[in-house]
Amino acid sequence: MKPRNLLLTNSQSPGDVMMLTAAVRDLHRQHPGKFRTAVATGHHPR
């Protein structure tokens, strides 16, 4: 089966964005090879 593209977005605080890392990790652990993920955040370093 071809992996599905998945775009996760989060424009909350940096701590919430950091927790998204764990969510992506867990998604790939539970469904290996099923998703190709990209993450877009609202945080832009100065």
Buried (B, 14 or more C-beta within 10 A) or exposed (E): EEEEEEEBEBEEEEEEBEEBEEEBEEBBEEEEEEBEBEBEBEEEEE
